[in-house]
C-alpha cells in the first residue's frame, strides 16, 4: 500500500491538483462488481473542495479480479493521459 500512497502523492504534486477515489459495488447479471472511479481536479478552497477536470472508471468483477493497487495505478495512468490531452488542447487553443 505504501507504493500506492507514494505514487498518489507524487501524482498530485506533479499535476498540482487532487485525486478523489470512489469505490462502489453493484450487482450485474447476478454477479457483484466493484466500480472504482477516480477524478482529478483543482482544489478550490481551504475546505478541500475539488472541481474535477477529468475522471476515469475501472470495473473489478469475479471474472477479472484485480488487486486494489493495480486498479489505482491503472486509474492514475488513465487520468495522466487525460490531463495531457487536455493540456495539449488548451495549448492548441492559445495559438
GUKOL-237673 format. One line per 8 residues: number of its first residue (from 1); for each residue y, z, x of C-alpha. Coordinates in pm, 1 decimal. Each point is the difference from the previous one (the first is absolute). Layout:
<sites>
NUM) Y Z X | ...
</sites>
This chain:
<sites>
1) 0.0 0.0 0.0 | 231.0 56.6 297.4 | -2.1 -374.8 74.3 | 109.0 -71.5 -357.4 | 283.0 253.1 8.9 | 123.3 -121.0 341.3 | -11.8 -365.1 -105.2 | 172.0 78.1 -330.6
9) 277.8 186.6 179.8 | 44.6 -278.7 255.7 | 11.4 -259.8 -279.4 | 280.2 189.3 -175.4 | 198.7 47.5 321.3 | -32.5 -365.4 107.8 | 82.9 -137.6 -345.5 | 266.6 263.2 -79.3
17) -129.6 95.3 -342.8 | -261.7 197.8 -188.8 | -357.1 -78.9 -108.3 | -129.8 141.3 -327.2 | -375.0 -2.1 -68.7 | -140.0 43.9 -350.9 | -374.2 18.8 -69.7 | -133.1 -26.0 -354.7
25) -345.2 -45.2 -149.6 | -107.9 -238.1 -271.7 | -319.1 -95.1 -180.4 | -67.3 -371.5 22.0 | -315.0 -161.4 -133.6 | -178.3 334.2 -8.2 | 83.6 76.7 364.8 | 266.3 229.1 139.7
33) 252.8 -141.7 243.0 | 277.0 154.1 204.3 | 323.0 -196.5 9.1 | 229.6 78.0 292.2 | 356.0 -129.9 -25.4 | 245.5 28.1 288.0 | 372.4 -63.9 -36.6 | 266.6 -19.4 267.7
41) 371.1 40.4 -44.3 | 323.4 155.4 111.9 | 66.2 370.0 -49.2 | 296.2 19.3 -238.2 | 104.4 363.8 22.5 | -80.1 345.7 128.2 | -248.0 51.2 -285.4 | -225.2 -258.4 170.3
49) 33.0 -244.0 -289.7 | -132.9 -336.4 116.5 | 104.0 -343.5 -123.8 | -315.6 -211.2 54.0 | 54.4 -344.2 149.6 | -365.5 -106.4 45.9 | -337.4 124.6 -122.8 | -369.1 -78.7 41.9
57) -321.9 119.1 -168.2 | -362.1 33.2 108.6 | -303.7 68.6 -217.2 | -298.9 206.7 112.6 | -306.9 -36.8 -217.6 | -366.6 92.2 23.6 | -63.4 -357.4 112.9 | 238.6 22.6 293.9
65) 33.1 357.8 121.2 | 268.3 45.1 261.4 | 120.6 304.4 181.4 | 344.7 124.7 -94.0 | 136.2 -65.4 348.6 | -113.6 -364.4 -20.1 | 176.4 -39.6 -334.6 | 321.6 156.9 132.8
73) 1.5 -221.8 311.3 | -62.5 -311.4 -211.6 | 290.2 95.7 -226.1 | 233.1 66.2 295.2 | -82.8 -342.3 148.7 | 62.0 -166.8 -336.5 | 332.4 183.4 -43.3 | 101.3 -100.1 352.3
81) -68.2 -366.8 -78.5 | 205.9 23.0 -320.3 | 288.0 170.1 182.3 | -3.1 -275.5 265.3 | 4.2 -273.7 -266.6 | 287.3 172.0 -178.5 | 196.2 28.1 327.2 | -55.6 -371.8 72.1
89) 116.1 -93.0 -350.3 | 308.9 218.4 32.7 | 83.5 -148.8 341.1 | -44.0 -350.8 -139.2 | 245.3 78.0 -283.5 | 260.9 121.6 250.0 | 11.3 -337.4 176.9
</sites>
